[in-house]
Amino acid sequence: MTKVRVSALFLGCWGQGGSGVERRMGRWGQGKPAHPVGGPVCPVPAGPSVPAGPSGSLSRRRCRDVSFQINAICVENFTLTQLCVKIALEVALYYFKCLYRRFTVFDKENLRQISIEGCKMIGSGAHSKVYRIAPDEIVKVYREDIPFSKIQLEKEKSRRALILGLPTAISFDIVKVGSCYGAVYELIDAESTAGFIGRSRENLDRYISMSVELLKYIHSIKAEGAEINDMKADHLEWVENVRDLLGDEKAGKLKRMIEEVPDSGTLLHGDYHMKNIIICKGEPMLIDMDTLCFGDPCFDLATISNSYYTFPKMASDAATSFLGISVEDARYIWEQTLSRYYSGMNKKELAEKDRICRILGCLRILDFGKRGGDPVHKELIIAKGLEFISSLLCEPYHQGM
């Protein structure tokens, strides 16, 4: 059997799996070509690109290099015309799937029912679990209390993120899994981040490098015209929501701190941690985009501090179970993420940035707890959140909690 490599550039597209077609993707933002596998190369006209941005090593090109590798038995027996027709059909199928994913409207009363019995779970988060249901398909099964409207919103935000140039998957089908809703994605060779990290210590550092690089790329994009939340406004709203817990003095101090954060139109993920990232062909891919927002990058760093530092400090067993890694490794990820993201800062500046990020993170935890986001740990979340934020607000510079 011979493989024929067909390379094409598609605007704003991060290739996602394919029936009968294996896509080898270049890295997000770089348009890095896939490695040739031999055989004749049949080029397809390249799509447009946008000028390179200021993000340094990462280009702001929104084109992606997608290579089709078509299995053809006895290719030498194909005429040139037959081969071109086969290639054209595969490319047309790819475009059809893209259009299907973008414009299909799903009726929640007539969704097909699927079973996940015997399927391997490859990831889990606060709102959903991810299962592999076929060699090139996964399903993200949402909690039973997650409404259909939220799934539709996440699908739309994923589409916007893809257009902005982020490596994310868009579901091509919405299904029922028992009494829960599920979103089906077409992904090949995907694994959980915890599984990737667990294979070797080198993979832990490799994940941190990939994660920080992707985070910086997200923050190199302006969210102009996007209908997404302003994180600064959200934080100010959260202060008012928990004012009765904090008291007027602490709430006022926290409000002034947030007001001093620069206004920014920078794109933010809003809930950036390893449970919302899967590793696909050795590269990170975002799978949860319903928190997409804009604001100063410190708001994204605050959510990261919650995942890897604050939550593990509040409830180590729950955090270990959720993340799938040790508390020590989680803290290592936070410390390395902060220092690599703000690589030009001295120790004193970095310590203050750490303090601010953790204060903002604790505010989000308090709001989450008060709204009953986690009924099982509600009392613990509120008690620990108040303890941590009170301590941090009293510190002129970070000295550890």
C-alpha positions in Angstrom: 0.0 0.0 0.0 1.3 3.5 -0.9 0.3 6.8 0.7 -0.2 9.9 -1.4 0.4 13.1 0.5 -1.9 16.0 -0.4 -1.2 19.4 1.3 -3.6 22.3 1.5 -3.9 25.5 3.6 -7.3 26.3 5.0 -8.3 29.6 6.5 -8.9 29.5 10.2 -9.0 25.7 10.3 -7.4 23.3 12.8 -7.8 20.0 11.1 -9.9 17.5 13.0 -9.8 13.8 12.3 -11.6 12.4 9.3 -13.2 9.2 8.0 -10.9 7.7 5.5 -8.6 10.7 5.7 -5.7 11.1 8.2 -4.8 14.8 8.7 -1.4 15.8 10.0 -1.6 19.3 11.3 1.1 21.9 11.6 1.3 23.8 14.9 -1.2 26.5 15.7 -0.1 29.9 14.7 2.9 28.7 12.8 1.7 27.0 9.6 4.5 24.5 10.2 4.4 21.9 7.4 3.8 18.2 8.2 6.7 15.9 7.5 6.5 14.2 4.0 5.8 10.5 4.0 6.9 9.8 0.5 4.9 9.4 -2.7 4.0 12.1 -5.1 2.9 15.4 -3.7 -0.2 17.0 -5.2 -0.4 20.6 -4.1 -3.8 22.3 -3.6 -3.8 26.1 -4.0 -3.0 27.8 -0.7 -5.6 29.9 1.1 -4.9 33.5 2.3 -2.9 34.4 5.4 -2.8 37.4 7.7 0.3 39.3 8.7 2.5 38.1 11.4 1.7 39.5 14.9 3.9 40.7 17.6 4.0 37.5 19.7 7.6 36.6 18.9 8.1 32.9 18.1 4.5 32.4 17.2 3.1 33.8 14.0 -0.4 35.1 13.8 -1.2 33.3 10.6 -4.7 31.9 10.7 -4.0 29.4 8.0 -3.3 25.9 9.0 -1.3 23.3 7.1 -3.5 20.3 6.8 -2.0 17.3 5.0 -4.3 14.6 3.7 -2.8 11.1 3.5 -4.9 9.0 1.3 -4.6 5.3 1.4 -4.6 4.0 -2.2 -4.1 0.4 -3.0 -1.7 -0.1 -6.0 -1.5 3.7 -6.7 0.7 2.9 -9.7 -2.4 1.4 -11.4 -4.3 4.7 -11.1 -4.4 7.0 -14.0 -3.6 10.6 -13.3 -7.3 11.5 -13.9 -8.5 8.9 -11.5 -6.1 10.0 -8.8 -7.1 13.6 -9.2 -10.8 12.7 -8.9 -10.1 10.7 -5.7 -8.2 13.6 -4.2 -10.9 16.1 -5.2 -13.6 13.9 -3.6 -11.6 13.7 -0.3 -11.1 17.5 -0.2 -14.8 18.0 -1.0 -15.8 15.7 1.8 -13.6 17.6 4.2 -15.2 21.0 3.2 -18.7 19.4 3.5 -17.9 18.3 7.1 -16.7 21.8 8.0 -19.9 23.3 6.7 -22.0 20.7 8.4 -20.4 21.4 11.7 -20.8 25.2 11.3 -24.4 25.4 10.2 -26.2 22.3 11.5 -29.1 23.2 13.9 -29.9 20.4 16.4 -33.4 19.7 17.7 -33.0 18.6 21.3 -36.3 16.6 21.1 -34.9 14.4 18.3 -31.3 13.7 19.2 -29.9 10.3 18.6 -29.2 8.1 21.7 -25.8 6.5 22.1 -24.2 4.3 24.7 -20.8 4.7 26.4 -20.9 1.2 28.0 -17.4 -0.3 27.7 -15.9 3.0 26.4 -12.6 4.3 27.8 -12.8 7.6 29.7 -10.0 9.8 28.6 -10.8 12.9 30.6 -13.1 14.5 33.1 -13.9 18.0 34.3 -16.2 19.8 36.7 -19.1 19.7 34.1 -18.4 16.7 31.9 -16.5 13.5 31.1 -14.9 12.6 27.8 -15.0 9.1 26.4 -13.5 7.5 23.3 -16.4 5.9 21.3 -14.5 5.0 18.1 -10.9 5.1 16.9 -11.4 8.7 15.5 -14.3 9.9 17.7 -14.8 11.1 21.3 -17.9 12.2 23.1 -18.0 14.8 25.8 -20.9 13.8 28.2 -22.2 16.7 30.2 -23.6 16.5 33.7 -27.3 15.8 33.8 -28.1 19.4 35.1 -26.3 21.1 32.2 -29.0 22.5 29.9 -29.1 22.1 26.1 -28.6 25.9 25.7 -25.2 25.8 27.5 -24.0 23.1 25.1 -25.2 25.2 22.1 -23.4 28.2 23.5 -20.1 26.3 23.9 -20.4 25.0 20.4 -20.8 28.6 19.1 -17.9 29.9 21.2 -15.7 27.0 19.9 -16.5 28.1 16.3 -15.5 31.6 17.2 -12.3 30.4 18.8 -11.5 28.4 15.7 -12.0 31.5 13.5 -9.7 33.4 15.8 -7.0 30.8 15.2 -7.1 28.7 18.4 -6.5 25.0 18.3 -9.9 23.7 19.4 -12.3 21.1 18.3 -15.9 21.7 17.2 -18.5 19.0 17.8 -20.2 17.7 14.6 -23.0 16.1 16.5 -25.0 16.6 19.7 -26.5 13.4 21.1 -28.2 12.0 24.2 -26.3 9.6 26.5 -28.9 8.2 28.9 -30.5 11.3 30.4 -27.4 13.5 29.7 -26.5 15.5 26.6 -23.2 14.8 24.7 -21.1 16.5 22.1 -19.3 14.2 19.6 -15.9 15.3 18.2 -13.7 13.8 15.5 -10.2 13.5 16.9 -7.5 11.0 16.2 -4.7 9.9 18.7 -6.1 12.1 21.5 -5.3 11.4 25.2 -5.8 13.1 28.5 -3.2 15.5 29.7 -2.9 13.5 33.0 -2.2 10.4 30.9 0.4 12.3 28.9 2.1 13.7 32.0 2.0 10.4 33.8 4.2 8.7 31.2 7.4 10.5 32.1 8.8 13.4 34.1 10.0 14.9 30.9 6.4 15.0 29.7 5.5 17.2 32.7 8.0 19.9 31.7 7.0 19.5 28.1 3.4 20.0 29.0 4.2 23.1 30.9 6.2 24.5 28.0 3.3 23.7 25.5 0.7 25.1 27.9 2.6 28.4 28.4 3.3 28.8 24.7 -0.4 28.2 23.9 -1.5 30.6 26.6 0.8 33.4 25.2 -0.6 32.7 21.8 -4.2 33.1 23.0 -3.2 36.3 24.7 -1.7 37.6 21.4 -5.2 37.7 19.9 -7.5 40.7 20.3 -11.1 39.8 21.0 -12.5 42.8 19.0 -16.1 42.3 18.0 -16.5 39.1 19.8 -19.7 38.7 21.9 -18.0 37.4 25.0 -17.7 38.5 28.7 -15.5 41.2 30.1 -13.6 39.5 32.9 -12.8 42.8 34.7 -16.6 43.6 34.9 -17.3 40.0 36.0 -14.8 40.3 38.9 -16.3 43.6 40.0 -19.7 41.9 40.0 -18.3 39.0 42.1 -17.1 41.5 44.7 -20.6 42.8 45.2 -22.0 39.2 45.3 -19.6 38.2 48.2 -19.5 41.6 50.0 -21.6 40.2 52.8 -19.0 37.5 53.3 -16.0 39.8 53.1 -17.3 42.9 54.9 -17.2 46.4 53.4 -13.5 47.1 54.3 -12.1 44.0 52.5 -14.6 44.3 49.6 -13.6 47.9 49.1 -9.9 47.0 49.1 -10.5 44.2 46.6 -12.7 46.4 44.4 -9.9 49.1 44.2 -7.4 46.4 43.3 -9.5 45.2 40.4 -10.2 48.7 39.2 -6.4 49.2 39.0 -6.1 46.3 36.6 -5.6 47.7 33.1 -8.6 47.6 30.7 -7.7 45.2 27.9 -9.3 43.6 24.8 -7.0 40.6 25.0 -8.6 37.2 24.4 -8.7 35.0 27.4 -9.7 31.4 27.8 -11.3 31.9 31.2 -10.8 28.5 32.7 -7.3 27.4 31.5 -6.1 24.2 33.1 -5.2 20.6 32.1 -8.7 19.2 32.3 -9.7 21.5 29.5 -6.8 20.5 27.3 -6.2 17.2 25.6 -3.1 16.1 23.8 -3.7 15.3 20.1 -0.8 13.9 18.2 1.6 15.4 20.8 0.1 18.9 20.7 -2.3 20.6 23.0 -5.9 21.1 21.9 -8.6 23.0 23.8 -11.9 21.2 24.3 -13.9 23.5 26.6 -14.5 27.0 25.2 -17.7 28.1 27.0 -15.7 30.4 29.3 -14.1 32.4 26.4 -13.8 36.1 27.5 -11.5 39.1 27.3 -9.4 41.2 29.7 -6.0 41.5 31.2 -4.0 38.2 31.1 -3.8 38.2 35.0 -7.4 37.0 35.0 -6.4 33.8 33.1 -3.4 33.3 35.4 -5.8 33.6 38.4 -7.8 30.7 37.2 -4.6 28.7 36.7 -3.6 29.5 40.3 -6.9 28.1 41.5 -6.5 24.8 39.6 -2.9 24.1 40.6 -2.3 25.9 43.9 -5.4 27.1 45.7 -7.8 24.1 45.2 -5.1 21.6 46.0 -4.3 23.5 49.2 -8.0 23.6 50.2 -8.8 19.9 49.6 -5.8 17.9 48.5 -7.6 14.6 48.0 -10.4 16.2 45.8 -7.8 18.1 43.8 -5.6 15.0 43.2 -8.7 13.0 42.1 -9.8 15.8 39.8 -6.5 16.6 38.2 -5.1 13.1 38.1 -1.7 14.3 39.4 -0.1 14.8 42.8 -0.4 18.0 44.8 3.3 18.5 44.4 3.2 18.3 40.7 0.2 20.6 40.6 2.1 23.3 42.6 5.1 22.8 40.4 2.9 23.5 37.3 1.7 26.7 38.8 5.1 28.0 39.9 6.7 27.1 36.5 3.7 28.6 34.5 3.9 31.9 36.4 7.7 32.2 36.1 7.8 31.2 32.4 4.8 33.5 31.5 6.4 36.5 33.2 10.0 35.5 32.4 11.3 39.1 32.4 10.2 39.9 36.0 12.5 39.9 39.0 11.6 37.9 42.1 9.9 40.8 43.9 7.7 41.6 40.9 6.9 37.9 40.4 5.9 37.5 44.0 3.5 40.4 43.8 2.0 39.1 40.5 1.6 35.7 42.3 -0.2 37.4 45.2 -2.6 39.4 42.9 -3.4 36.3 40.8 -4.2 34.3 43.9 -6.4 37.0 45.3 -8.4 37.2 42.1 -8.6 33.4 42.1 -9.9 33.3 45.6 -12.6 35.9 44.7 -13.8 33.6 42.0 -13.8 30.6 44.4 -15.9 32.6 46.9 -18.4 33.6 44.3 -18.5 30.0 43.0 -19.1 28.7 46.6 -21.8 31.2 47.4 -23.7 30.4 44.2 -23.7 26.7 45.2 -21.4 25.6 42.3 -20.2 22.7 44.4 -22.8 21.7 47.0 -20.6 18.9 48.5 -17.7 21.3 49.3 -19.6 24.5 49.6 -18.9 25.2 53.3 -15.2 24.2 52.9 -14.8 26.4 49.8 -16.3 29.5 51.5 -14.4 29.0 54.8 -11.0 28.4 53.1 -11.7 31.1 50.5 -12.3 33.7 53.2 -9.2 32.6 55.1 -6.9 32.7 52.1 -8.2 36.0 50.7 -8.1 37.7 54.1 -4.4 36.7 54.5 -3.4 37.7 51.0 -5.1 41.1 51.3 -3.0 41.9 54.4 0.3 41.1 52.7 2.2 43.9 51.1 4.1 41.2 49.1 3.7 37.5 48.8 5.1 35.6 51.7 3.3 32.3 51.3 -0.1 31.2 52.7 
